[in-house]
């Protein structure tokens, strides 16, 4: 079992909602990520989504695309991301870490490091590093039943996105393989786009829960404490990404973790 289910169970017992910040690994400085992760946990993060930089991030808006491009310019890839998680785990063995990204880096990792291996070397290495879950944007549920089972066997969850356009049939497919939580994309479009319609989210969540038995997190468009509080009243988790990237983008190195900490502390207070 990953750390995700016990975390949500503990929060439910406490009557609290999960705060899940997203940051791009290796941004805004190549070596800042473990320190930034600790700062976010101190600010109230319950789960951390760590973005794996990729050259063609189809679901990401301009803010996260730019962050990924900068991280790639530093030479940050999946090998370095796993090392960041290992470093984080030397001081924190409690907070769940989810890698969020695309199929290409994962499949390339296995090609490069596991040629001839029957089992996925990536799955083995991710588990050994202390990863708790994977959210691979371009892995449809019907094509990754085996991948989900392999992750589960190594104590990791496979997390899926659902959208306003998701049909009941798609939700049922996701429910068959998803574990940990599902991430409801509250807006049509890419990350950081549009204005969040809280009423529309509230109307959608009961429909999702008819199919999905794991917690439901909501993200895309949550930028401040008021919106986070409103979403927290109806969702099991609040996911925030683009706003954090914007806040830390131009900070000096010694302020990055502190700025993220202070922002999340405000969000945590609103949620509680």
N, C-alpha and C positions, 0 to 999 in steps of 0.2 A: 504493500500500500504506500502511496505517496504521502507527502505531508499535507496535501490539499484537503482531503476529506476530513481529517481531524481538525484542521483549521476552521473550516466552515461549521463543523459540529460544535466546536467551542464557542464560536461567535453566536450561533443560534441559541445556545444555552444562555448566553449573556444578553440576548436580545439585541445584538449589534449586527451591523452590516459590514461586509468585507470592503476594504479599500485596496484597489489594485492599480498601482501606477505602472506605466510603460515608459521605458527609456531605451534608446538605441545603444547597444553595446559599443564602447569605444568612442562615445560622443559626450561632451565636446572635446575631450582629451583622450588619447589612446589608453592611458593607464588609470583613468579616473573611476571606472565603473564599479569596482568593489567598494570603494569609499562612498560613492554615490548611493549604492544599494544600502549600505549601513545607515547612511543619513536618512534615507526614505523610511526604513524600518523604524528608526528612532522618531520619525515624524508621524508614524501611525500606519504605515503600510502593512497589510496582512499577507499579501501575495505580491510578488514582483514579476511583471512580464518584461523579459529582456529581448529586445529586437535584434535579430541576426541580420547584419547589413547584407544587402543584395542589390545587384546592379539594375534590376528591372522589377521594382516593387509595385505591382499593379494595383494593389488596394490602398496604397499610402498616398496621402496628399503631399503638397509641396514642402511642408515643414519637416515631416519625417523622411521624405525623399532626400532632402538636403542634408539631414543628419546622417543618413545612411551613406551618402556620397562622401561626406567628410570622414566617416569611420573607415570606409573603403580606402580612402587616400592614405590613411595611417597603416594600411595593411591588415585591417581587422577582418578575420574570417571565422569560420566555425571552430577551428582549432583554438584561436585566441579567446573566443567566447566561452568555450568550455573551461579554459584556464581561469577566466574571470570568476566563473561559478565556483571552481575549486578554491580559489583564494577567498571568496566570500564565505565559503563553508568552514574555513579555519576558525572563524569567529561566530558564525551563526549557523547552527544545524537545525533550526526550527522553522524559519520562514520559507514557505514554498517558492520555488523559482520556476517559471514557465518560459520556455524559449518560443518566441513568435517569429515566424518568417515564412519562407517559401521552400518548395520541394527541391529546387535545384541545388542549393548548398548541402542539403542532407544527402541527396543521392550522389553528389560529387564527392562528399566525404567518404562514403563507402567505396566508391570507385578508386579513390586515391589511397585509402588506408586499409581497405579490406578486400582487395582483389583475391578471388578464390575462396573467400570465407562463406560458409553456409548461412551464418547468422550476421545480422547487421552490426558492423563494428561501431557505427555511430551510436546505436542504442546502448551497447555495452559501455562505451566511453561516456555518454551522457549520464547514464545511471551512476557510474563510478565518480563522476564529477560532482554529483549532488543535484541534478536536474529532476524536477518533479512532474513536469508535463510539457507537451508540445502543442503548439497551435500552428498548423501549417495551412496557410491561407488557400493554397491551390490543391489541396488533397480532398477530393469529394468523398463522402462517407462510403459510397458503394465500392470505391476502389482501394480502401485501406483497412478492411476488416482484419487482415493478417498483420498489418503494421500496428494496429491498435492492440491486438492480442500480444504481440511481442513487447510493446511498451509496458503493458499491464504486467507481463511476466517479470519485467525488470523494475516493477514498482513505480511506473510512470503513467500518467493519464494522457489521453488524446482529446484535445479540446477543439470544439468546432464553433464557427461563426454561424449565426442565424441573422436574417435581415427582414425588413418590413415586407419584402417580396417573397419570403419563404412560404411554400405551400405546406399544407398538412402532411402531404406525402414526404416532402423533404425533411420536415421535423421528425417524422417517424423514422426515417433512415438515419438521421443524426442520433436519435435516441438509442438506436441499436448498438452503436459503437462508442458514443461519447462517454467520458467519465471525468471526474473532477468538477467541472462546471461547463456551461456553454456561455458564449459571449454573444449577446444580442447587439447587433450593429443598429443603432437607433435611427440612423439616417441613410438615405440612398446616396451613394457616391463614395468618395474616398475619405480617409481620416482627416479630421479637421474641417470638414465641409459643413456648411449650412447651420441652421439654428434648431436646437433640440425642441421637439414637441413632446412635453411631458405627458400630456393627456393621451397622445397616440401610443406612447410607450406603455402607459398604464393599461390601455385597452388591449395591447398585444400580449402582455405577459401571461394572463390566464390561458390564452390559446396555446402558448408555448408549453406551459406547465401541464396541459392535458397530455402532452406527448413525452416530455422530458422530465426525468426524475432526479436530475442533479441540479444544483443551484444555478441560477441565471444571473450573470453579470451584464451590465449595460454600459456601453461606451460609445465613442464617436460623438463629439459635440458637448461634452461636459467640461466646463472651463472655470467654474467658480463654486464657492461653497453653497450658494443658494440652489443652484441646479443640482449639485451633488446631493443635497439634503432632500430635494423633491424626488429624485430618482431612487435614493436610498429608502424612501417610504414604500416603494413598490417592488424593488429588485432586491436580490440577495447580495449583490456586489456592485460597486461603482468603479469603472475603469477610466483612467485619465492618462492621456499620452501626449497629444500635440501641445497642450498648454505647458506641460513640464518642459518639453523640448524647447519651446519658445523662451521660457523663463531662464533656462541655464545656458542658452546658446552663446551669449556674449559675456558671460561672467568670467572673472579671473579664476584660475584653477582653485584657489583656496576658498572660493565662495560658492562653488557649484553645489556641493553636498548641503551646505547650509541653506541655500535658496530653496532647494527641493524640499528639505526638511521643514522649513517654515511654511511653505505653501501647503504641504500635506497635513501639517499640524492643524491648519485652519480648516481644511476639508474634513479631517478626522473629528474635530470638535463639532462641526455642523452635523455630521452623520450621527454622532452620539447624542 
